[in-house]
């Protein structure tokens, strides 16, 4: 679980840095906005992946009530950031 979280965060960082390098080379606004839109999709997917891995690893060590609270908080974050 821990390695999966590290890999997901590393992938996220790699995607962000790659996007930065692409944005620095671009001079046209519409492609920049499309790239930024794609980055807006990657962030929540990484967040959900990391939360799922963390919860899966915590199910056996934490009380179910705390796991459900964390899951509920993650759901509220996703719902609260929807456009």
C-alpha atoms as a printed R data frame, in Angstrom:
   type eleno elety resid chain resno       x      y       z
1  ATOM     1    CA   UNK     A     1   0.000  0.000   0.000
2  ATOM     2    CA   UNK     A     2   2.718  2.451   0.979
3  ATOM     3    CA   UNK     A     3   4.657  1.853  -2.230
4  ATOM     4    CA   UNK     A     4   1.465  2.345  -4.254
5  ATOM     5    CA   UNK     A     5   0.864  5.712  -2.595
6  ATOM     6    CA   UNK     A     6   4.453  6.762  -3.286
7  ATOM     7    CA   UNK     A     7   4.193  5.688  -6.920
8  ATOM     8    CA   UNK     A     8   0.874  7.495  -7.412
9  ATOM     9    CA   UNK     A     9   2.293 10.714  -5.966
10 ATOM    10    CA   UNK     A    10   5.448 10.327  -8.054
11 ATOM    11    CA   UNK     A    11   3.347  9.869 -11.179
12 ATOM    12    CA   UNK     A    12   1.357 12.966 -10.287
13 ATOM    13    CA   UNK     A    13   4.514 15.014  -9.825
14 ATOM    14    CA   UNK     A    14   5.946 13.752 -13.111
15 ATOM    15    CA   UNK     A    15   2.766 14.683 -14.982
16 ATOM    16    CA   UNK     A    16   2.755 18.164 -13.398
17 ATOM    17    CA   UNK     A    17   6.408 18.866 -14.218
18 ATOM    18    CA   UNK     A    18   5.970 17.581 -17.775
19 ATOM    19    CA   UNK     A    19   2.937 19.829 -18.199
20 ATOM    20    CA   UNK     A    20   4.924 22.779 -16.884
21 ATOM    21    CA   UNK     A    21   7.664 22.171 -19.434
22 ATOM    22    CA   UNK     A    22   5.070 21.935 -22.214
23 ATOM    23    CA   UNK     A    23   3.341 25.117 -21.050
24 ATOM    24    CA   UNK     A    24   6.652 26.977 -21.060
25 ATOM    25    CA   UNK     A    25   7.114 26.062 -24.738
26 ATOM    26    CA   UNK     A    26   3.576 27.004 -25.802
27 ATOM    27    CA   UNK     A    27   2.637 30.459 -27.044
28 ATOM    28    CA   UNK     A    28  -1.004 29.851 -27.949
29 ATOM    29    CA   UNK     A    29  -3.744 30.148 -25.340
30 ATOM    30    CA   UNK     A    30  -6.274 27.476 -26.473
31 ATOM    31    CA   UNK     A    31  -3.775 24.560 -26.325
32 ATOM    32    CA   UNK     A    32  -2.568 25.840 -22.960
33 ATOM    33    CA   UNK     A    33  -6.131 25.818 -21.637
34 ATOM    34    CA   UNK     A    34  -6.685 22.275 -22.938
35 ATOM    35    CA   UNK     A    35  -3.532 21.085 -21.206
36 ATOM    36    CA   UNK     A    36  -4.610 22.813 -18.014
37 ATOM    37    CA   UNK     A    37  -7.990 21.083 -18.288
38 ATOM    38    CA   UNK     A    38  -6.285 17.711 -18.530
39 ATOM    39    CA   UNK     A    39  -4.268 18.529 -15.424
40 ATOM    40    CA   UNK     A    40  -7.544 19.303 -13.677
41 ATOM    41    CA   UNK     A    41  -8.590 15.704 -14.338
42 ATOM    42    CA   UNK     A    42  -5.336 14.116 -13.214
43 ATOM    43    CA   UNK     A    43  -5.310 15.712  -9.750
44 ATOM    44    CA   UNK     A    44  -8.634 14.284  -8.532
45 ATOM    45    CA   UNK     A    45  -7.839 10.860  -9.992
46 ATOM    46    CA   UNK     A    46  -4.559 10.751  -8.048
47 ATOM    47    CA   UNK     A    47  -6.345 11.975  -4.916
48 ATOM    48    CA   UNK     A    48  -8.970  9.238  -5.161
49 ATOM    49    CA   UNK     A    49  -6.318  6.593  -5.869
50 ATOM    50    CA   UNK     A    50  -4.192  7.604  -2.882
51 ATOM    51    CA   UNK     A    51  -7.242  7.771  -0.591
52 ATOM    52    CA   UNK     A    52  -8.384  4.327  -1.734
53 ATOM    53    CA   UNK     A    53  -4.933  2.831  -1.147
54 ATOM    54    CA   UNK     A    54  -4.656  4.463   2.254
55 ATOM    55    CA   UNK     A    55  -8.107  3.315   3.313
56 ATOM    56    CA   UNK     A    56  -7.494 -0.199   2.056
57 ATOM    57    CA   UNK     A    57  -4.329 -0.359   4.135
58 ATOM    58    CA   UNK     A    58  -6.046  1.093   7.209
59 ATOM    59    CA   UNK     A    59  -9.131 -1.126   7.294
60 ATOM    60    CA   UNK     A    60  -7.481 -3.755   9.465
61 ATOM    61    CA   UNK     A    61  -5.722 -1.365  11.850
62 ATOM    62    CA   UNK     A    62  -8.290  1.403  12.400
63 ATOM    63    CA   UNK     A    63 -11.767  1.216  13.847
64 ATOM    64    CA   UNK     A    64 -14.431  1.054  11.138
65 ATOM    65    CA   UNK     A    65 -15.983  4.310  12.376
66 ATOM    66    CA   UNK     A    66 -12.759  6.227  11.681
67 ATOM    67    CA   UNK     A    67 -12.342  4.622   8.259
68 ATOM    68    CA   UNK     A    68 -15.906  5.658   7.400
69 ATOM    69    CA   UNK     A    69 -15.240  9.217   8.625
70 ATOM    70    CA   UNK     A    70 -12.149  9.471   6.417
71 ATOM    71    CA   UNK     A    71 -14.048  8.024   3.458
72 ATOM    72    CA   UNK     A    72 -16.898 10.457   4.058
73 ATOM    73    CA   UNK     A    73 -14.457 13.363   4.178
74 ATOM    74    CA   UNK     A    74 -12.860 12.294   0.902
75 ATOM    75    CA   UNK     A    75 -16.297 12.061  -0.733
76 ATOM    76    CA   UNK     A    76 -17.191 15.544   0.536
77 ATOM    77    CA   UNK     A    77 -13.940 16.960  -0.866
78 ATOM    78    CA   UNK     A    78 -14.669 15.462  -4.291
79 ATOM    79    CA   UNK     A    79 -18.286 16.668  -4.239
80 ATOM    80    CA   UNK     A    80 -17.301 20.124  -2.999
81 ATOM    81    CA   UNK     A    81 -14.814 20.656  -5.813
82 ATOM    82    CA   UNK     A    82 -17.121 19.612  -8.639
83 ATOM    83    CA   UNK     A    83 -17.957 22.345 -11.112
